[in-house]
Amino acid sequence: MSYWLENMWYCAAYSTEVPLGAVAARIICNHHVVLWRGRDHVVRSLEDRCPHRYAPLSMGDQIGDDRIRCKYHGLEFDGNGICVHNPHDRGLIPRSSALRTFPIHEYCGILWIWMGSKEPDTSLLPDLSFFLPTSPFQQGGRGSLIMKVPFELVVDNLMDLSHAALLHEGILGNDQSIKANTDSGKRHGKVYAKRWMPGIDPPEYLDLIYKGDGSKIDMWHDIEWQPSANLLLDVGATSPGMTKEDGTGVFAQHIVTPMTDTTCMYFFMSARRNPPHRTETEDAKIQARLLELRRIAFAEQDAPIIQAQYETILRMGSYCPHALAGIDKAVVLWRRMFEGMLKNESAGANTPSSAIADRVHN
């Protein structure tokens, strides 16, 4: 029984991480896979092993238009997982040498990999129109982290907007934003959470993207989850009493890819809408500082506390959190929807009420 949806697209890498002629290794949903970009610029993926002696193909080389060659003994495989060349034994192709393939779809500068047995369905990809080169929004930097925790804990953290006032104090929240009400619910197969914080002093991130003068703002934090672990965060500021459209905001896409039961890859990118007019030099400084603040928030604040949380779960031997009705509704909703989808995909097999509980190793 897996703890993630198999018939789903997962972010394997940014396109720039697999340039022309490159070979890359990834672990996705407990599968070791190799990706390579051939001379035809197409990225392909296979299970990461040569059937001869099980040497990782990711240690090999991309050759020809679409092949990968094992570094150990030189067997070559095409994008269909077929051994097409053997430099030994008069070129005889070994029997049962075909490897499992994984469909790749390149979209918005991301290599999406399909892990299931059903026909790939591109309608299940998240809408990333905010982040396309043709988008009217100002594109920010992209980044990624490897987190040594189950992917659910990262999604929980993102769907919990209330922690920004404390964990990200001074960057995304402050004492004045703690008591904001959280509106949560489901719509169109997604789960959302929203917080509106009127008349507060601006945290640094919001002050940077708006007026930069420290004057009071109405601030919002909105987030939406869609399967399997794609989340769109909308953070913004406007003058007190004005609408969101009168202000400015940042869309931040968060994509979490399970690697193993206890590790995941975490990708994030941003796009600014309606940025105030500033000089090119001023804007470059602001963009650099925004990128640094995002790095601090993710790498130095979120990651350590989620890691410590997971270590506590392991120490306790179980995970039975006490939900706070006012702030945890979105976390409960996404988990219930996700576990329902798991049950449907596994054709009625029993699914634990908390996937993390069964990930605690004795």
VOBA-1610 file (N, C-alpha, C; in pm, whole numbers, padded with zeros to 5 digits, always signed):
BEGIN
Met+00083-00120+00000Met+00000+00000+00000Met+00088+00126+00000Ser+00077+00209-00103Ser+00157+00331-00107Ser+00082+00443-00035Tyr+00157+00544+00002Tyr+00099+00657+00073Tyr+00098+00783-00013Trp+00097+00764-00142Trp+00083+00875-00235Trp+00005+00826-00355Leu-00049+00918-00428Leu-00125+00885-00548Leu-00027+00851-00660Glu-00047+00736-00723Glu+00044+00693-00829Glu+00006+00752-00964Asn-00123+00756-00994Asn-00167+00808-01123Asn-00178+00960-01115Met-00062+01022-01108Met-00052+01165-01085Met+00083+01213-01138Trp+00088+01342-01175Trp+00214+01403-01216Trp+00290+01456-01094Tyr+00422+01436-01095Tyr+00506+01489-00989Tyr+00620+01569-01051Cys+00659+01673-00983Cys+00773+01754-01028Cys+00901+01676-01002Ala+00972+01643-01108Ala+01098+01570-01095Ala+01217+01664-01087Ala+01209+01777-01159Ala+01321+01871-01162Ala+01278+01993-01241Tyr+01349+02102-01223Tyr+01335+02214-01314Tyr+01402+02176-01447Ser+01350+02230-01556Ser+01407+02199-01688Ser+01555+02232-01695Thr+01595+02337-01627Thr+01735+02379-01631Thr+01828+02280-01562Glu+01772+02190-01481Glu+01855+02092-01411Glu+01891+01973-01501Val+01823+01962-01616Val+01854+01856-01711Val+01875+01922-01849Pro+01989+01988-01868Pro+02016+02054-01996Pro+02050+01952-02105Leu+02072+02002-02224Leu+02102+01917-02339Leu+02220+01825-02309Gly+02198+01695-02327Gly+02302+01597-02307Gly+02324+01554-02163Ala+02247+01610-02070Ala+02268+01580-01929Ala+02193+01454-01886Val+02244+01394-01778Val+02181+01278-01715Val+02162+01311-01568Ala+02045+01279-01512Ala+02017+01311-01372Ala+01946+01195-01305Ala+01972+01177-01177Ala+01907+01073-01096Ala+01806+01138-01003Arg+01694+01071-00982Arg+01593+01115-00888Arg+01532+00994-00817Ile+01483+01017-00697Ile+01400+00919-00628Ile+01263+00982-00613Ile+01161+00918-00669Ile+01025+00971-00666Ile+00930+00858-00629Cys+00857+00877-00521Cys+00762+00776-00474Cys+00828+00639-00459Asn+00947+00638-00402Asn+01025+00516-00376Asn+01078+00451-00504His+01065+00516-00618His+01121+00466-00743His+01249+00543-00776His+01357+00470-00802His+01480+00533-00850His+01469+00546-01002Val+01477+00668-01051Val+01460+00692-01194Val+01579+00773-01246Val+01605+00757-01376Val+01707+00835-01443Val+01638+00920-01549Leu+01680+01044-01562Leu+01630+01135-01665Leu+01747+01180-01752Trp+01723+01192-01880Trp+01826+01247-01967Trp+01760+01321-02083Arg+01832+01422-02131Arg+01784+01502-02244Arg+01872+01472-02365Gly+01809+01415-02467Gly+01882+01377-02587Gly+01912+01494-02678Arg+01980+01464-02786Arg+02013+01569-02883Arg+01890+01627-02950Asp+01781+01553-02943Asp+01654+01604-02998Asp+01582+01694-02898His+01646+01723-02783His+01597+01811-02678His+01482+01751-02596Val+01447+01627-02624Val+01339+01561-02549Val+01397+01492-02426Val+01327+01507-02311Val+01368+01441-02187Val+01294+01308-02175Arg+01369+01204-02140Arg+01313+01071-02122Arg+01348+01019-01983Ser+01275+00917-01938Ser+01302+00864-01805Ser+01279+00713-01800Leu+01369+00644-01731Leu+01360+00499-01711Leu+01389+00469-01564Glu+01358+00345-01523Glu+01406+00302-01392Glu+01558+00304-01395Asp+01617+00341-01284Asp+01760+00370-01282Asp+01843+00246-01249Arg+01846+00153-01343Arg+01931+00034-01327Arg+01954-00029-01463Cys+02073-00075-01485Cys+02100-00157-01602Cys+02065-00301-01567Pro+01986-00370-01649Pro+01945-00507-01615Pro+02060-00608-01615His+02175-00568-01668His+02288-00660-01673His+02343-00688-01533Arg+02393-00585-01464Arg+02448-00602-01329Arg+02388-00502-01230Tyr+02282-00434-01272Tyr+02211-00338-01187Tyr+02294-00213-01154Ala+02389-00178-01236Ala+02458-00051-01218Ala+02360+00062-01250Pro+02361+00171-01175Pro+02270+00283-01204Pro+02299+00344-01341Leu+02196+00357-01422Leu+02214+00421-01552Leu+02246+00569-01537Ser+02209+00627-01423Ser+02236+00769-01400Ser+02385+00798-01388Met+02466+00692-01374Met+02612+00709-01374Met+02668+00704-01516Gly+02579+00680-01614Gly+02621+00666-01752Gly+02617+00795-01830Asp+02608+00782-01962Asp+02618+00897-02052Asp+02502+00899-02150Gln+02461+01018-02188Gln+02366+01035-02296Gln+02444+01028-02427Ile+02397+00947-02521Ile+02464+00935-02651Ile+02359+00935-02760Gly+02402+00967-02882Gly+02309+00968-02994Gly+02197+01068-02972Asp+02087+01047-03044Asp+01974+01139-03032Asp+01891+01113-02907Asp+01880+00985-02866Asp+01783+00956-02761Asp+01826+00843-02669Arg+01953+00809-02663Arg+01996+00691-02588Arg+02071+00728-02461Ile+02077+00630-02371Ile+02161+00640-02253Ile+02246+00513-02247Arg+02374+00531-02212Arg+02467+00418-02212Arg+02515+00390-02070Cys+02509+00264-02032Cys+02556+00221-01901Cys+02708+00238-01894Lys+02754+00299-01786Lys+02896+00325-01769Lys+02976+00198-01741Tyr+02906+00094-01693Tyr+02976-00028-01649Tyr+03022-00114-01767His+02928-00150-01856His+02963-00239-01968His+02913-00190-02104Gly+02857-00070-02107Gly+02829-00008-02235Gly+02699-00045-02302Leu+02607-00117-02234Leu+02477-00143-02295Leu+02403-00011-02312Glu+02333+00001-02426Glu+02263+00125-02456Glu+02112+00101-02458Phe+02037+00199-02408Phe+01892+00190-02399Phe+01829+00314-02461Asp+01716+00293-02529Asp+01645+00407-02587Asp+01536+00455-02491Gly+01462+00554-02534Gly+01358+00612-02448Gly+01242+00520-02421Asn+01232+00409-02491Asn+01128+00310-02465Asn+01174+00202-02368Gly+01294+00218-02315Gly+01347+00122-02219Gly+01404-00003-02284Ile+01424-00001-02415Ile+01473-00118-02488Ile+01624-00111-02504Cys+01691-00221-02477Cys+01834-00230-02504Cys+01853-00237-02656Val+01922-00137-02711Val+01936-00129-02857Val+02079-00152-02903His+02170-00168-02806His+02309-00194-02847His+02383-00263-02734Asn+02455-00370-02772Asn+02541-00443-02680Asn+02679-00453-02746Pro+02782-00388-02689Pro+02913-00391-02754Pro+02987-00524-02737His+02926-00620-02663His+02990-00749-02637His+02913-00862-02707Asp+02971-00982-02707Asp+02902-01105-02750Asp+02838-01091-02887Arg+02913-01035-02981Arg+02866-01020-03119Arg+02738-00936-03127Gly+02716-00852-03026Gly+02604-00760-03030Gly+02470-00820-02994Leu+02470-00942-02940Leu+02343-01003-02902Leu+02275-00924-02790Ile+02145-00899-02806Ile+02068-00825-02705Ile+02019-00924-02600Pro+02052-00902-02473Pro+02008-00996-02370Pro+01857-01001-02357Arg+01807-01119-02327Arg+01663-01135-02309Arg+01616-01061-02183Ser+01488-01027-02183Ser+01425-00961-02067Ser+01505-00840-02021Ser+01552-00762-02117Ser+01635-00647-02081Ser+01557-00516-02080Ala+01427-00519-02114Ala+01349-00396-02120Ala+01329-00338-01980Leu+01333-00207-01971Leu+01317-00137-01844Leu+01186-00059-01842Arg+01136-00035-01722Arg+01014+00044-01709Arg+01041+00189-01747Thr+00950+00247-01822Thr+00960+00387-01861Thr+00864+00471-01778Phe+00894+00600-01767Phe+00808+00694-01696Phe+00784+00813-01788Pro+00658+00839-01826Pro+00630+00952-01915Pro+00674+01085-01853Ile+00729+01170-01937Ile+00774+01303-01896Ile+00697+01408-01976His+00648+01510-01906His+00582+01622-01973His+00649+01750-01925Glu+00703+01826-02019Glu+00774+01950-01984Glu+00677+02067-01996Tyr+00657+02134-01883Tyr+00556+02241-01877Tyr+00602+02347-01777Cys+00605+02471-01821Cys+00639+02585-01737Cys+00779+02571-01676Gly+00871+02519-01754Gly+01007+02505-01704Gly+01025+02398-01601Ile+00932+02302-01597Ile+00935+02192-01500Ile+00922+02060-01575Leu+00999+01961-01531Leu+00988+01826-01584Leu+00893+01747-01495Trp+00774+01721-01545Trp+00671+01647-01472Trp+00679+01500-01510Ile+00677+01413-01410Ile+00689+01270-01434Ile+00561+01201-01387Trp+00513+01108-01468Trp+00390+01032-01438Trp+00431+00898-01379Met+00385+00871-01256Met+00433+00754-01183Met+00337+00635-01189Gly+00219+00652-01244Gly+00119+00546-01241Gly+00116+00460-01366Ser+00027+00361-01363Ser+00013+00267-01475Ser-00095+00311-01574Lys-00181+00404-01534Lys-00284+00453-01625Lys-00224+00548-01728Glu-00304+00575-01832Glu-00260+00668-01935Glu-00240+00806-01874Pro-00126+00871-01901Pro-00102+01004-01844Pro-00211+01104-01882Asp-00251+01186-01787Asp-00361+01280-01806Asp-00310+01421-01773Thr-00284+01502-01876Thr-00228+01635-01853Thr-00329+01730-01788Ser-00458+01694-01786Ser-00556+01779-01718Ser-00536+01779-01566Leu-00456+01685-01516Leu-00429+01678-01373Leu-00313+01768-01331Leu-00245+01830-01428Leu-00138+01923-01395Leu-00196+02050-01334Pro-00124+02113-01241Pro-00172+02241-01187Pro-00166+02350-01292Asp-00252+02449-01278Asp-00250+02564-01366Asp-00136+02657-01322Leu-00034+02666-01406Leu+00083+02748-01373Leu+00092+02869-01465Ser-00022+02918-01511Ser-00022+03028-01607Ser+00041+03155-01549Phe+00036+03171-01417Phe+00099+03288-01355Phe+00251+03289-01376Phe+00308+03170-01401Phe+00454+03155-01402Phe+00511+03128-01541Leu+00428+03136-01643Leu+00476+03117-01780Leu+00551+03241-01828Pro+00642+03225-01923Pro+00714+03342-01976Pro+00621+03447-02035Thr+00503+03404-02081Thr+00407+03497-02141Thr+00318+03565-02038Ser+00334+03530-01911Ser+00251+03588-01806Ser+00278+03738-01791Pro+00175+03817-01760Pro+00198+03961-01737Pro+00263+03989-01602Phe+00276+03888-01518Phe+00332+03908-01385Phe+00484+03904-01388Gln+00544+03976-01294Gln+00689+03983-01284Gln+00742+03856-01220Gln+00825+03783-01292Gln+00872+03653-01244Gln+00985+03669-01143Gly+00976+03590-01034Gly+01080+03589-00933Gly+01168+03467-00948Gly+01257+03447-00852Gly+01348+03334-00858Gly+01279+03203-00824Arg+01343+03094-00863Arg+01294+02960-00832Arg+01396+02889-00743Gly+01348+02801-00659Gly+01438+02728-00572Gly+01382+02593-00534Ser+01463+02515-00462Ser+01419+02384-00417Ser+01500+02342-00296Leu+01441+02253-00218Leu+01506+02196-00100Leu+01476+02047-00096Ile+01564+01972-00033Ile+01531+01834+00004Ile+01499+01834+00153Met+01381+01785+00186Met+01335+01783+00325Met+01337+01639+00375Lys+01395+01616+00491Lys+01404+01481+00547Lys+01286+01452+00638Val+01167+01469+00580Val+01041+01443+00650Val+00941+01389+00549Pro+00836+01318+00593Pro+00730+01278+00500Pro+00665+01401+00437Phe+00625+01387+00312Phe+00575+01503+00239Phe+00450+01563+00302Glu+00371+01483+00375Glu+00247+01534+00435Glu+00275+01647+00533Leu+00385+01638+00606Leu+00416+01741+00704Leu+00446+01875+00637Val+00505+01871+00519Val+00531+01994+00446Val+00400+02055+00398Val+00309+01971+00348Val+00179+02021+00304Val+00101+02077+00424Asp+00103+02006+00536Asp+00037+02056+00658Asp+00087+02196+00691Asn+00218+02215+00687Asn+00277+02343+00721Asn+00228+02454+00628Leu+00221+02424+00499Leu+00176+02524+00403Leu+00028+02557+00417Met-00053+02456+00447Met-00197+02480+00462Met-00233+02548+00594Asp-00139+02554+00686Asp-00159+02622+00814Asp-00107+02765+00803Leu-00195+02858+00769Leu-00154+02996+00751Leu-00125+03067+00882Ser-00177+03015+00992Ser-00166+03086+01119Ser-00023+03092+01172His+00063+02998+01132His+00198+02996+01189His+00286+03110+01140Ala+00243+03178+01033Ala+00326+03286+00978Ala+00346+03399+01077Ala+00247+03423+01163Ala+00258+03533+01259Ala+00367+03509+01361Leu+00399+03383+01389Leu+00496+03350+01492Leu+00628+03299+01433Leu+00620+03192+01352Leu+00743+03134+01297Leu+00811+03231+01201His+00731+03306+01126His+00786+03401+01029His+00763+03546+01075Glu+00768+03566+01205Glu+00746+03699+01262Glu+00846+03798+01205Gly+00793+03911+01163Gly+00877+04016+01105Gly+00894+04002+00955Ile+00875+03882+00902Ile+00887+03860+00758Ile+00750+03855+00692Leu+00663+03765+00741Leu+00529+03748+00683Leu+00417+03777+00783Gly+00450+03800+00909Gly+00348+03825+01009Gly+00405+03896+01129Asn+00315+03926+01225Asn+00355+03992+01349Asn+00245+03972+01453Asp+00262+04033+01571Asp+00164+04016+01679Asp+00024+04057+01636Gln+00015+04158+01550Gln-00116+04210+01508Gln-00190+04114+01415Ser-00116+04019+01353Ser-00181+03929+01258Ser-00219+03794+01320Ile-00185+03772+01447Ile-00211+03642+01510Ile-00360+03610+01517Lys-00440+03708+01553Lys-00582+03682+01583Lys-00673+03682+01461Ala-00616+03692+01342Ala-00699+03691+01222Ala-00777+03561+01210Asn-00901+03571+01165Asn-00982+03451+01143Asn-00939+03382+01014Thr-00948+03248+01016Thr-00914+03168+00898Thr-01041+03111+00839Asp-01064+03140+00711Asp-01178+03084+00637Asp-01126+02969+00553Ser-01180+02849+00574Ser-01132+02731+00503Ser-01249+02655+00442Gly-01221+02581+00335Gly-01326+02501+00273Gly-01276+02424+00152Lys-01370+02364+00079Lys-01340+02286-00041Lys-01415+02343-00160Arg-01352+02338-00277Arg-01420+02379-00400Arg-01346+02319-00519His-01423+02265-00612His-01368+02213-00738His-01254+02114-00715Gly-01269+02025-00616Gly-01168+01925-00590Gly-01041+01978-00526Lys-01047+02098-00470Lys-00933+02159-00404Lys-00973+02201-00262Val-00872+02231-00180Val-00894+02281-00045Val-00827+02417-00033Tyr-00898+02512+00029Tyr-00843+02647+00042Tyr-00846+02695+00187Ala-00762+02793+00215Ala-00763+02864+00343Ala-00732+03011+00313Lys-00799+03101+00388Lys-00780+03245+00364Lys-00775+03318+00497Arg-00686+03417+00504Arg-00679+03505+00621Arg-00671+03650+00573Trp-00756+03735+00631Trp-00758+03878+00600Trp-00721+03954+00727Met-00617+04037+00719Met-00562+04103+00838Met-00560+04254+00815Pro-00666+04324+00857Pro-00678+04468+00827Pro-00604+04557+00927Gly-00554+04668+00875Gly-00500+04774+00958Gly-00381+04738+01044Ile-00286+04662+00990Ile-00172+04619+01069Ile-00043+04685+01019Asp+00058+04685+01106Asp+00190+04729+01062Asp+00246+04625+00965Pro+00311+04666+00857Pro+00351+04570+00754Pro+00475+04490+00793Pro+00470+04356+00789Pro+00593+04277+00798Pro+00683+04312+00679Glu+00812+04281+00691Glu+00909+04328+00593Glu+00875+04286+00450Tyr+00835+04160+00432Tyr+00807+04111+00296Tyr+00697+04194+00231Leu+00591+04223+00307Leu+00478+04298+00251Leu+00514+04444+00231Asp+00595+04499+00320Asp+00638+04638+00304Asp+00723+04653+00179Leu+00809+04554+00153Leu+00895+04559+00034Leu+00815+04558-00095Ile+00714+04473-00102Ile+00640+04461-00229Ile+00540+04574-00248Tyr+00510+04650-00138Tyr+00408+04755-00152Tyr+00473+04893-00145Lys+00448+04969-00041Lys+00493+05108-00038Lys+00634+05125+00015Gly+00677+05036+00101Gly+00813+05046+00153Gly+00834+05159+00251Asp+00725+05210+00309Asp+00738+05324+00402Asp+00692+05291+00543Gly+00657+05163+00568Gly+00616+05124+00701Gly+00475+05161+00739Ser+00398+05221+00646Ser+00260+05262+00678Ser+00170+05139+00688Lys+00062+05151+00763Lys-00028+05038+00789Lys-00091+04986+00659Ile-00122+04858+00662Ile-00178+04792+00544Ile-00293+04700+00586Asp-00373+04664+00488Asp-00459+04546+00498Asp-00383+04434+00428Met-00364+04322+00497Met-00282+04213+00443Met-00366+04087+00426Trp-00334+04008+00324Trp-00403+03880+00308Trp-00303+03768+00282His-00338+03650+00331His-00268+03525+00301His-00374+03425+00256Asp-00370+03382+00133Asp-00462+03281+00081Asp-00381+03165+00025Ile-00430+03043+00044Ile-00361+02927-00013Ile-00463+02826-00062Glu-00425+02752-00166Glu-00512+02650-00224Glu-00430+02526-00256Trp-00479+02410-00210Trp-00413+02281-00237Trp-00492+02205-00342Gln-00417+02142-00435Gln-00478+02047-00526Gln-00389+01924-00532Pro-00449+01807-00556Pro-00370+01682-00557Pro-00261+01687-00663Ser-00145+01624-00643Ser-00121+01551-00521Ser-00064+01641-00411Ala+00029+01728-00445Ala+00083+01820-00346Ala+00129+01947-00416Asn+00034+02014-00482Asn+00060+02140-00550Asn-00019+02249-00479Leu+00049+02353-00434Leu-00016+02455-00353Leu+00018+02594-00408Leu-00085+02676-00420Leu-00068+02813-00467Leu-00097+02909-00352Leu+00005+02985-00313Leu-00007+03083-00205Leu-00017+03222-00267Asp-00115+03298-00221Asp-00135+03436-00265Asp-00119+03525-00142Val-00012+03604-00139Val+00018+03695-00028Val+00020+03836-00082Gly-00048+03930-00014Gly-00050+04065-00066Gly-00087+04170+00036Ala-00080+04295-00009Ala-00108+04409+00077Ala-00180+04516-00003Thr-00266+04589+00066Thr-00334+04703+00006Thr-00351+04809+00115Ser-00382+04931+00075Ser-00403+05037+00174Ser-00530+05009+00254Pro-00532+05044+00382Pro-00649+05016+00466Pro-00780+05061+00401Gly-00875+04967+00396Gly-01006+04996+00339Gly-01016+04978+00189Met-00904+04951+00122Met-00905+04935-00023Met-00917+04787-00060Thr-00937+04758-00188Thr-00953+04620-00234Thr-00818+04557-00267Lys-00818+04426-00286Lys-00696+04358-00328Lys-00645+04412-00461Glu-00739+04441-00551Glu-00700+04490-00683Glu-00629+04625-00676Asp-00655+04701-00569Asp-00589+04830-00552Asp-00446+04815-00500Gly-00417+04698-00445Gly-00286+04676-00386Gly-00195+04594-00475Thr-00107+04519-00413Thr-00012+04436-00486Thr+00004+04303-00413Gly+00053+04203-00486Gly+00066+04071-00423Gly+00168+03985-00494Val+00194+03870-00432Val+00286+03772-00487Val+00218+03636-00489Phe+00216+03574-00605Phe+00175+03436-00615Phe+00299+03348-00595Ala+00288+03252-00506Ala+00400+03161-00481Ala+00350+03018-00498Gln+00408+02948-00594Gln+00371+02808-00618Gln+00465+02718-00538His+00405+02628-00461His+00481+02531-00382His+00445+02392-00433Ile+00544+02313-00466Ile+00523+02179-00520Ile+00606+02082-00437Val+00539+01983-00380Val+00607+01887-00293Val+00603+01750-00360Thr+00721+01691-00380Thr+00732+01561-00445Thr+00784+01458-00346Pro+00706+01353-00312Pro+00757+01248-00224Pro+00877+01178-00288Met+00981+01157-00211Met+01095+01079-00257Met+01084+00937-00200Thr+01092+00929-00069Thr+01072+00802+00003Thr+00964+00824+00108Asp+00942+00724+00192Asp+00844+00739+00299Asp+00879+00855+00392Thr+01006+00891+00398Thr+01050+00988+00499Thr+01127+01106+00441Thr+01126+01123+00309Thr+01194+01237+00248Thr+01111+01291+00132Cys+01133+01417+00098Cys+01061+01477-00014Cys+01143+01591-00073Met+01111+01625-00197Met+01166+01743-00263Met+01062+01854-00256Tyr+01109+01974-00232Tyr+01020+02089-00213Tyr+01063+02198-00311Phe+00976+02228-00409Phe+01004+02328-00512Phe+00918+02452-00488Phe+00973+02570-00516Phe+00895+02692-00498Phe+00937+02797-00600Met+00839+02875-00647Met+00864+02983-00742Met+00760+03090-00720Ser+00787+03211-00769Ser+00699+03322-00739Ser+00679+03412-00860Ala+00570+03490-00854Ala+00540+03590-00956Ala+00467+03706-00889Arg+00513+03829-00915Arg+00452+03948-00854Arg+00350+04009-00948Arg+00237+04050-00889Arg+00135+04118-00969Arg+00121+04263-00922Asn+00104+04351-01017Asn+00083+04493-00991Asn+00191+04552-00901Pro+00320+04531-00933Pro+00425+04589-00848Pro+00430+04741-00864Pro+00452+04815-00755Pro+00465+04961-00765Pro+00582+04998-00857His+00570+05113-00920His+00675+05157-01012His+00799+05199-00933Arg+00911+05142-00969Arg+01039+05177-00907Arg+01146+05175-01015Thr+01260+05233-00983Thr+01369+05231-01079Thr+01422+05088-01092Glu+01494+05062-01198Glu+01549+04928-01222Glu+01643+04887-01109Thr+01723+04982-01061Thr+01817+04952-00952Thr+01742+04920-00823Glu+01641+05001-00792Glu+01561+04977-00671Glu+01491+04841-00678Asp+01437+04812-00794Asp+01363+04687-00807Asp+01455+04567-00796Ala+01576+04578-00850Ala+01672+04467-00840Ala+01706+04440-00694Lys+01725+04546-00615Lys+01755+04530-00473Lys+01639+04464-00399Ile+01517+04506-00433Ile+01399+04450-00369Ile+01383+04303-00405Gln+01401+04270-00533Gln+01390+04130-00576Gln+01492+04042-00504Ala+01613+04094-00490Ala+01718+04017-00421Ala+01681+03994-00274Arg+01628+04098-00210Arg+01590+04084-00069Arg+01469+03991-00054Leu+01373+03998-00145Leu+01258+03908-00139Leu+01303+03763-00151Leu+01396+03737-00243Leu+01447+03602-00260Leu+01518+03555-00133Glu+01593+03644-00069Glu+01661+03609+00055Glu+01561+03581+00167Leu+01455+03661+00175Leu+01353+03638+00278Leu+01281+03505+00257Arg+01255+03471+00131Arg+01191+03342+00104Arg+01284+03228+00147Arg+01416+03245+00119Arg+01511+03142+00159Arg+01514+03127+00311Ile+01516+03239+00380Ile+01517+03234+00527Ile+01391+03166+00579Ala+01276+03205+00525Ala+01150+03148+00573Ala+01144+02998+00550Phe+01188+02952+00434Phe+01180+02809+00402Phe+01291+02730+00470Ala+01416+02773+00447Ala+01529+02692+00489Ala+01565+02706+00636Glu+01547+02825+00692Glu+01591+02849+00830Glu+01478+02849+00932Gln+01354+02854+00886Gln+01242+02858+00980Gln+01150+02738+00964Asp+01092+02720+00845Asp+01003+02606+00823Asp+01075+02473+00837Ala+01185+02457+00763Ala+01253+02327+00759Ala+01297+02279+00897Pro+01364+02361+00980Pro+01407+02310+01111Pro+01292+02269+01202Ile+01183+02344+01201Ile+01075+02310+01294Ile+00998+02187+01245Ile+00982+02172+01113Ile+00916+02051+01061Ile+01002+01929+01089Gln+01135+01942+01073Gln+01225+01832+01104Gln+01217+01795+01252Ala+01214+01896+01340Ala+01203+01869+01484Ala+01068+01806+01517Gln+00964+01850+01450Gln+00830+01791+01468Gln+00833+01643+01433Tyr+00898+01609+01320Tyr+00902+01469+01277Tyr+00985+01385+01374Glu+01092+01440+01424Glu+01173+01368+01522Glu+01092+01339+01649Thr+01005+01431+01686Thr+00917+01408+01801Thr+00816+01298+01772Ile+00763+01297+01649Ile+00669+01192+01609Ile+00737+01056+01619Leu+00859+01047+01569Leu+00932+00921+01576Leu+00957+00879+01720Arg+00991+00976+01803Arg+01020+00945+01943Arg+00895+00896+02016Met+00781+00958+01983Met+00655+00921+02049Met+00600+00789+01996Gly+00634+00754+01872Gly+00587+00629+01813Gly+00449+00636+01751Ser+00386+00753+01753Ser+00254+00770+01691Ser+00232+00919+01667Tyr+00129+00947+01588Tyr+00098+01086+01557Tyr-00052+01105+01566Cys-00098+01160+01676Cys-00240+01186+01699Cys-00257+01331+01740Pro-00242+01425+01646Pro-00246+01567+01680Pro-00385+01612+01725His-00389+01709+01814His-00515+01768+01860His-00540+01894+01776Ala-00635+01885+01685Ala-00663+01995+01593Ala-00727+02112+01667Leu-00687+02233+01631Leu-00750+02355+01681Leu-00850+02399+01576Ala-00977+02404+01615Ala-01085+02426+01518Ala-01067+02553+01437Gly-01015+02657+01498Gly-01007+02784+01429Gly-00902+02791+01321Ile-00796+02711+01333Ile-00684+02726+01238Ile-00648+02599+01162Asp-00699+02484+01204Asp-00655+02357+01145Asp-00755+02294+01048Lys-00864+02364+01019Lys-00966+02304+00932Lys-00910+02267+00796Ala-00829+02354+00737Ala-00776+02326+00603Ala-00684+02205+00605Val-00606+02189+00713Val-00517+02073+00725Val-00599+01945+00730Val-00707+01947+00811Val-00793+01830+00821Val-00860+01800+00687Leu-00905+01903+00618Leu-00977+01884+00492Leu-00888+01825+00384Trp-00764+01877+00370Trp-00680+01825+00263Trp-00643+01679+00290Arg-00618+01647+00418Arg-00582+01508+00451Arg-00700+01414+00424Arg-00819+01454+00460Arg-00935+01369+00436Arg-00957+01347+00287Met-00946+01453+00209Met-00965+01440+00065Met-00858+01351+00005Phe-00733+01371+00048Phe-00621+01293-00004Phe-00637+01145+00031Glu-00671+01115+00156Glu-00684+00975+00197Glu-00803+00909+00127Gly-00908+00986+00097Gly-01018+00932+00019Gly-00975+00896-00122Met-00892+00979-00182Met-00841+00949-00315Met-00749+00827-00312Leu-00670+00813-00206Leu-00586+00694-00191Leu-00670+00568-00187Lys-00778+00572-00111Lys-00865+00455-00100Lys-00925+00420-00235Asn-00968+00521-00309Asn-01026+00495-00440Asn-00923+00435-00535Glu-00801+00487-00531Glu-00698+00437-00622Glu-00655+00295-00587Ser-00658+00263-00459Ser-00615+00129-00417Ser-00730+00029-00421Ala-00841+00066-00485Ala-00954-00026-00508Ala-01007-00086-00378Gly-01025+00000-00280Gly-01090-00045-00158Gly-01000-00100-00051Ala-00867-00098-00072Ala-00777-00148+00033Ala-00786-00057+00154Asn-00764-00113+00271Asn-00772-00036+00393Asn-00661+00070+00396Thr-00700+00191+00427Thr-00606+00301+00438Thr-00606+00352+00580Pro-00488+00371+00643Pro-00484+00420+00780Pro-00541+00560+00791Ser-00599+00594+00906Ser-00657+00726+00924Ser-00551+00835+00919Ser-00428+00803+00952Ser-00317+00896+00937Ser-00201+00824+00872Ala-00165+00869+00751Ala-00059+00799+00678Ala+00072+00803+00754Ile+00098+00913+00825Ile+00225+00926+00895Ile+00238+00822+01004Ala+00127+00782+01066Ala+00135+00687+01176Ala+00206+00560+01135Asp+00182+00511+01014Asp+00245+00389+00967Asp+00386+00412+00913Arg+00431+00536+00913Arg+00566+00563+00866Arg+00664+00566+00982Val+00614+00551+01102Val+00702+00548+01218Val+00766+00410+01226His+00896+00406+01209His+00967+00279+01206His+01007+00236+01345Asn+00983+00111+01377Asn+01021+00058+01508Asn+01173+00040+01514
//
